C-alpha cells in the first residue's frame, strides 16, 4: 500500500495521494511503526519540503532512532511551518536534554505548558532538569537513618508515605485534620486528626513526647505560606538548637505551579515565600533547600526555641511576603531559595549539629 502511494505521488496524482500518505503516517505512528512513519513522511517531504505535519513525523521517527540533532532540526521545520503543540514542544525539550542544552529544554517545556497547562510530561521533564536525583522521601528516609531522632513531628500526613519512614525506636506524631492513611503504621507512630493550629493550641507538645523536645520535624501541610510560617514558628518553640526542621514544596518549577491558588495538577503552592521570609527575618537560621524532586526539601538548623521574632511579627511578615511576586525568583531562583545539591555525601554534612555538639538531647 505505502509503496503504491509513493509511486502515485511522483506520478502527479496530487493532493489526494498526499492525504493518503498522511493517513498512512498517522496509522503507522499509532502502531509505533517508526520505519513506516518515516517512509511515508519523507515521501511527502520529497514533493512538499515545507509540509509541517510530515516534518513532525520525520522528527518523531529520528528521535526514536536516537538521532537527536536530526530530530530537532525536523521539529524546528515543523514549528516554522505551523505545527506546534504540547507534544511537539515536549519532544523538542527531550532532544535538547539529550544534547545537554538544558536552558532550551526548559524553554520548550514552558511552551508546552502554554498549550496545555497540565501537561504531565512537561512538568516531569522540568522536575528532572531542575531537581535531578532521588525524591524527597528518599532524602527524609536517609536523614532518619542517619540521625535516628528520639522524637519526630510531621505536619500534613496525607496517606502516611513519609511518616512511616521514622525508625521503630523514634516516637513519631503526625498531625493532619483529615488523614487518609494507606500504609500500615507501627506502634511508635500516632496520628492526631487536627489542624496544626489546633494541635499547638490544645496540646502540651513536650508532654506528648514524654517530656522531650522535637528533634526532627517535617512540615508538609497546606502548601500556603502563612500556614507554613505559623507551623515553623510553633515547631521551633518545641525544639532545641540542634534540632532540624524539614519543609516540603520550597522549590517551585514555575509561576503557575507556585501560585497560592491552585490552577494546575502539579502544584507546590506559595511555600517558597517562607524561605525568603526566614532569610530576611531570621538570618541566624541555616537554611538549605535540597534539590529533591518533585518540589524541593528545605533543611533548617541552628534553631532558637526562645526566639519571638516570627511570633511577634507574624502579621507584618505575612503581609510583606504575600505581596512579594514570583518575579523575584526569575533572575536567580537557586540563590534566592538557597538551592543545595541532592547529593547525600553533601547532605549528610548538614546533619552535624550547628554548635558542634550532638543531636541527642
Residue pairs with C-beta under 8 A, 6 or more apart in sequence:
1 24
2 21
2 24
2 36
2 39
2 40
2 43
5 17
5 20
5 21
5 24
5 40
5 43
6 21
6 39
6 43
8 17
8 20
9 17
9 18
9 21
9 43
9 44
9 46
9 47
10 46
10 47
18 44
18 47
18 48
18 51
21 40
21 41
21 43
21 44
22 40
22 44
22 53
22 54
24 36
24 40
25 36
25 37
25 40
25 41
25 44
25 53
25 54
25 57
28 34
28 36
28 37
28 40
29 37
29 57
29 60
34 60
34 61
34 64
34 65
35 61
37 57
37 60
37 61
38 57
38 58
38 61
38 62
40 57
41 54
41 55
41 57
41 58
41 61
42 54
42 58
44 51
44 54
45 51
45 54
45 55
45 58
48 54
50 77
50 81
51 81
52 77
52 78
52 79
52 80
52 81
52 82
52 83
53 78
53 83
55 74
55 75
55 77
55 78
55 81
55 83
56 74
56 75
56 78
56 83
56 88
58 74
59 71
59 72
59 73
59 74
59 75
59 77
59 78
59 91
60 71
60 91
62 70
62 71
62 74
63 71
63 91
63 94
63 95
68 94
68 95
68 98
68 99
69 95
69 99
71 91
71 95
72 92
72 95
72 96
72 99
75 88
75 91
75 92
75 95
76 92
78 84
78 88
79 88
79 92
84 111
84 115
85 112
85 115
85 116
86 112
86 113
86 115
86 116
86 119
86 121
86 122
87 112
87 121
89 108
89 109
89 111
89 112
89 115
89 122
90 108
90 109
90 112
90 119
90 121
90 122
90 125
92 108
93 104
93 105
93 106
93 108
93 109
93 112
93 122
93 125
94 105
94 125
96 102
96 104
96 105
96 108
97 105
97 125
97 128
97 129
102 129
105 125
105 129
106 126
106 129
106 130
109 122
109 123
109 125
109 126
109 129
110 122
110 254
112 119
112 121
112 122
113 119
113 122
113 123
113 254
113 256
116 122
117 256
117 263
117 264
118 264
118 265
118 266
120 265
120 266
123 253
123 257
123 264
123 265
123 266
126 253
126 254
127 253
127 293
127 294
128 293
130 251
130 253
130 291
131 251
131 291
131 292
131 293
131 294
131 295
131 296
131 342
132 291
132 293
132 342
133 291
133 292
133 293
133 342
133 343
134 292
134 293
134 342
135 292
135 293
135 294
136 162
136 248
136 290
136 292
136 293
136 294
136 295
136 296
136 297
137 161
137 162
137 165
138 292
139 290
139 292
139 297
139 342
139 344
139 347
140 162
140 165
140 218
140 246
140 297
141 165
142 344
142 347
142 348
143 216
143 244
143 246
143 299
143 347
143 351
144 152
144 165
144 166
144 167
144 170
144 216
145 167
146 348
146 351
147 215
147 216
147 244
147 351
147 359
148 167
148 169
148 170
149 170
149 215
149 216
149 359
150 169
150 170
150 171
150 212
150 215
150 360
150 361
151 170
151 171
151 172
151 209
151 212
151 213
151 214
151 215
151 216
152 163
152 166
152 170
152 171
152 172
152 173
152 214
152 215
152 216
152 217
152 218
153 172
153 173
153 174
153 175
153 205
153 214
153 216
153 217
153 218
153 235
153 238
154 162
154 163
154 172
154 173
154 174
154 175
154 217
154 218
154 220
155 174
155 175
155 176
155 196
155 217
155 218
155 219
155 220
155 221
155 231
155 235
156 175
156 176
156 196
156 219
156 220
156 221
156 222
156 248
157 163
157 174
157 175
157 176
157 179
157 181
157 191
158 176
158 179
158 180
158 220
159 180
159 181
159 182
159 183
160 174
160 179
160 181
160 182
160 183
160 185
160 191
161 183
162 218
162 220
163 172
163 174
163 185
163 189
163 191
164 183
164 184
164 185
164 186
164 189
166 172
166 188
166 189
168 186
168 188
169 188
170 188
171 188
171 209
171 210
171 212
172 188
172 189
172 190
173 189
173 190
173 191
173 192
173 208
173 209
174 189
174 190
174 191
174 192
175 191
175 192
175 194
175 195
175 196
175 199
176 191
176 192
176 193
177 193
177 194
177 195
177 198
178 193
179 191
179 193
181 191
185 191
192 199
192 203
194 202
196 221
196 227
196 230
196 231
196 234
197 230
200 234
205 214
205 238
206 212
206 213
206 238
212 361
213 238
213 239
213 240
213 243
213 305
213 361
214 235
214 238
214 239
214 243
215 239
215 240
215 242
215 243
215 244
215 359
215 361
216 243
216 244
216 245
216 246
217 235
217 239
217 243
217 244
217 245
217 246
218 245
218 246
218 247
218 248
219 228
219 231
219 232
219 235
219 245
219 246
219 247
219 248
220 247
220 248
220 249
221 227
221 228
221 231
222 228
222 269
223 249
223 262
223 267
223 268
223 269
223 270
223 271
224 260
224 269
224 270
224 271
225 260
225 269
225 270
225 271
225 272
225 273
225 274
225 277
225 318
225 321
225 322
226 318
226 322
228 247
228 271
228 274
229 274
229 277
229 310
229 314
229 317
229 318
230 314
232 245
232 247
232 274
232 278
232 300
232 310
233 310
233 311
233 314
235 245
236 245
236 303
236 304
236 305
236 307
236 310
237 305
237 311
238 305
239 245
239 303
239 305
240 303
240 305
240 361
241 302
241 303
241 304
241 305
241 353
241 354
241 355
242 301
242 303
242 353
242 354
242 355
242 357
242 358
242 359
242 361
243 301
243 303
243 359
244 299
244 300
244 301
244 303
244 351
244 359
245 299
245 300
245 301
245 303
246 297
246 298
246 299
246 300
247 271
247 274
247 275
247 297
247 298
247 300
248 271
248 295
248 296
248 297
248 298
249 268
249 269
249 271
249 272
249 295
249 296
250 268
250 271
250 272
250 274
250 275
250 289
250 295
250 296
250 297
250 298
250 337
251 268
251 272
251 289
251 291
251 295
251 296
251 333
251 337
251 339
252 258
252 268
252 272
252 295
252 296
252 326
252 329
253 266
253 268
253 295
255 326
256 263
256 264
257 264
257 266
257 267
257 268
258 268
258 269
258 270
258 272
258 326
258 329
259 267
259 269
259 270
259 326
260 269
260 270
260 322
262 269
266 294
268 294
268 295
268 296
272 326
272 329
272 337
273 321
273 322
273 324
274 298
274 321
275 287
275 289
275 298
275 336
275 337
275 338
276 321
276 324
276 328
276 336
276 337
277 317
277 320
277 321
278 285
278 287
278 300
279 285
279 287
279 338
281 309
281 310
281 313
281 317
282 307
282 309
282 310
284 302
284 304
284 307
285 300
285 301
285 302
285 303
285 304
286 300
286 301
286 302
286 354
287 298
287 299
287 300
287 338
288 298
288 299
288 338
288 340
288 350
289 296
289 297
289 298
289 299
289 337
289 338
289 339
289 340
290 296
290 297
290 298
290 299
290 340
290 341
290 342
290 347
291 339
291 340
291 341
291 342
292 342
293 342
296 337
298 338
299 340
299 347
299 350
301 350
301 353
301 354
302 354
302 355
310 317
328 336
329 336
329 337
333 339
340 346
340 347
340 350
351 359
353 359
